[in-house]
Amino acid sequence: MKKEVAIGLATLGLVAILAGHKDKKEDKQTTPGGTAGNNGSGQSAVSSAAAEKKALQLLNADRQANGLPALALNGTLTALARDYAQDMIDRNFFSHYNPEGQSPFDRMKQYGVSYVHAGENLAINSTVEGAEKAFMSSSGHRANILNPNYTHVGLGVRYNSKGSAYVVQEFIGK
């Protein structure tokens, strides 16, 4: 039953967040990304790391503002989130399900992640600040961020060739 609730929350999170973009169609027309070194746009891995650090600060600030403890950063979930953000850029899709039909829960299993509760948020935005604001304005994404059952998070931020930030938040509760 708990997995069904998590799947329901992930389904609610399916809403694509494109706030802050003037031409939404343009964001979907990405070119294949690059290596981990340039993140597909010439932006360095350092800028992605800084963006991920900022995304974690913003996420935990929203949790703390709502009386919840901060989420611990999980390295395996972060690797999954980074890889999934880059996969969406490389293969030009935006969904909780990859082209092979794998769900966030399938990917977590593939990465060896165990959990009692799990969820995923996805966004395309011009900044991580804009993505977090849009997440908090969406009931499904907000529910994931403010889920008291979650204890750990992985964050991946990658940029496409046009400079749009793909933000992936992977949540688990142990």
PLY file of the C-alpha trace (Angstrom):
ply
format ascii 1.0
element vertex 174
property float x
property float y
property float z
element edge 173
property int vertex1
property int vertex2
end_header
0.00 0.00 0.00
2.85 2.44 0.84
4.42 1.86 -2.58
1.06 2.70 -4.18
0.97 6.01 -2.30
4.51 6.78 -3.47
3.54 5.92 -7.04
0.54 8.22 -6.70
2.76 11.05 -5.50
5.20 10.43 -8.35
2.30 10.52 -10.79
1.21 13.86 -9.35
4.78 15.01 -9.82
4.54 14.26 -13.56
3.57 17.84 -14.28
6.40 19.35 -16.30
7.66 22.53 -14.70
8.56 24.99 -17.36
7.98 28.21 -15.45
10.39 30.93 -16.30
10.60 30.02 -19.99
9.11 32.19 -22.69
9.11 29.48 -25.34
8.16 26.14 -23.81
8.39 24.31 -27.13
12.00 25.41 -27.47
12.91 23.71 -24.18
11.73 20.35 -25.48
13.93 20.62 -28.57
17.23 19.91 -26.93
20.31 18.64 -28.65
22.24 15.70 -27.24
24.18 16.64 -24.15
27.84 16.23 -23.55
30.05 14.47 -21.07
29.98 14.90 -17.32
32.70 17.49 -17.82
30.63 19.93 -19.83
27.03 18.93 -19.10
26.01 19.42 -22.71
26.24 23.19 -22.70
29.85 23.99 -22.05
29.01 24.54 -18.36
31.48 22.82 -16.10
30.74 20.07 -13.62
31.71 22.65 -10.98
28.73 24.84 -11.88
26.45 21.80 -11.72
27.88 20.92 -8.30
27.29 24.50 -7.11
23.73 24.35 -8.49
23.12 21.05 -6.70
24.41 22.52 -3.44
22.07 25.50 -3.87
19.16 23.17 -4.73
19.75 21.23 -1.49
19.85 24.45 0.54
16.58 25.66 -1.02
14.86 22.29 -0.57
15.85 22.03 3.08
14.92 25.67 3.74
11.40 24.90 2.44
11.19 21.82 4.67
12.43 23.73 7.72
9.99 26.59 7.04
7.26 23.98 7.28
8.50 22.43 10.54
10.23 19.44 8.96
13.79 18.22 9.45
16.36 18.65 6.69
16.90 15.74 4.33
20.33 14.11 4.30
22.09 14.05 0.96
22.53 10.49 -0.35
25.41 9.88 -2.76
23.78 6.98 -4.61
20.55 8.93 -5.12
22.59 11.91 -6.28
24.37 9.76 -8.87
20.99 8.45 -10.03
19.55 11.99 -10.23
22.55 13.31 -12.18
22.49 10.38 -14.57
18.75 10.70 -15.13
18.94 14.45 -15.78
21.69 13.86 -18.34
19.77 10.95 -19.92
16.74 13.20 -20.46
18.97 15.77 -22.16
20.89 13.22 -24.22
17.77 11.44 -25.46
15.48 14.48 -25.68
12.65 13.44 -23.37
11.12 14.73 -20.14
9.20 12.22 -18.06
9.28 10.17 -14.87
9.40 7.18 -17.22
12.38 6.74 -19.53
11.87 5.57 -23.13
12.24 1.96 -21.96
9.35 2.47 -19.52
11.43 2.40 -16.33
9.89 4.27 -13.42
11.80 6.14 -10.70
11.35 3.04 -8.52
12.83 0.78 -11.21
15.84 3.08 -11.46
16.27 3.12 -7.66
16.24 -0.68 -7.64
18.78 -0.71 -10.48
21.07 1.54 -8.37
20.66 -0.72 -5.33
18.65 1.81 -3.32
16.35 0.37 -0.65
13.53 2.38 0.84
10.17 2.27 2.57
8.93 5.48 0.90
10.13 7.01 -2.36
9.31 9.76 -4.84
10.77 11.91 -7.59
10.44 15.52 -8.74
11.54 16.74 -12.17
11.83 20.26 -13.53
13.20 22.17 -16.46
13.83 25.78 -15.56
16.28 28.59 -16.14
17.61 28.33 -12.55
17.48 25.99 -9.56
15.81 28.82 -7.63
13.07 28.97 -10.26
12.72 25.19 -10.19
12.32 25.10 -6.40
9.76 27.92 -6.51
7.82 26.04 -9.20
8.05 22.78 -7.22
6.56 24.50 -4.19
3.76 25.96 -6.34
2.72 22.51 -7.57
0.71 20.37 -5.15
2.28 17.06 -6.18
5.86 18.32 -6.10
5.25 20.21 -2.87
3.85 17.01 -1.32
7.12 15.24 -2.13
9.28 18.03 -0.70
7.18 18.23 2.47
6.67 14.49 2.93
7.58 13.77 6.57
8.38 10.15 5.69
11.37 11.13 3.56
14.79 11.13 5.21
17.23 11.30 2.27
17.46 13.04 -1.07
19.61 12.94 -4.18
19.85 16.01 -6.38
21.02 16.20 -9.96
21.30 19.39 -12.01
22.42 19.26 -15.61
22.21 21.90 -18.33
21.19 21.41 -21.94
22.87 23.18 -24.84
20.50 26.15 -24.46
21.37 26.59 -20.79
18.13 25.21 -19.34
18.58 23.46 -15.99
17.18 19.95 -15.69
16.61 19.44 -11.97
15.97 15.95 -10.58
15.09 15.34 -6.93
15.07 11.69 -5.74
13.51 11.12 -2.33
13.53 8.11 -0.01
12.50 7.28 3.50
14.22 4.38 5.20
0 1
1 2
2 3
3 4
4 5
5 6
6 7
7 8
8 9
9 10
10 11
11 12
12 13
13 14
14 15
15 16
16 17
17 18
18 19
19 20
20 21
21 22
22 23
23 24
24 25
25 26
26 27
27 28
28 29
29 30
30 31
31 32
32 33
33 34
34 35
35 36
36 37
37 38
38 39
39 40
40 41
41 42
42 43
43 44
44 45
45 46
46 47
47 48
48 49
49 50
50 51
51 52
52 53
53 54
54 55
55 56
56 57
57 58
58 59
59 60
60 61
61 62
62 63
63 64
64 65
65 66
66 67
67 68
68 69
69 70
70 71
71 72
72 73
73 74
74 75
75 76
76 77
77 78
78 79
79 80
80 81
81 82
82 83
83 84
84 85
85 86
86 87
87 88
88 89
89 90
90 91
91 92
92 93
93 94
94 95
95 96
96 97
97 98
98 99
99 100
100 101
101 102
102 103
103 104
104 105
105 106
106 107
107 108
108 109
109 110
110 111
111 112
112 113
113 114
114 115
115 116
116 117
117 118
118 119
119 120
120 121
121 122
122 123
123 124
124 125
125 126
126 127
127 128
128 129
129 130
130 131
131 132
132 133
133 134
134 135
135 136
136 137
137 138
138 139
139 140
140 141
141 142
142 143
143 144
144 145
145 146
146 147
147 148
148 149
149 150
150 151
151 152
152 153
153 154
154 155
155 156
156 157
157 158
158 159
159 160
160 161
161 162
162 163
163 164
164 165
165 166
166 167
167 168
168 169
169 170
170 171
171 172
172 173
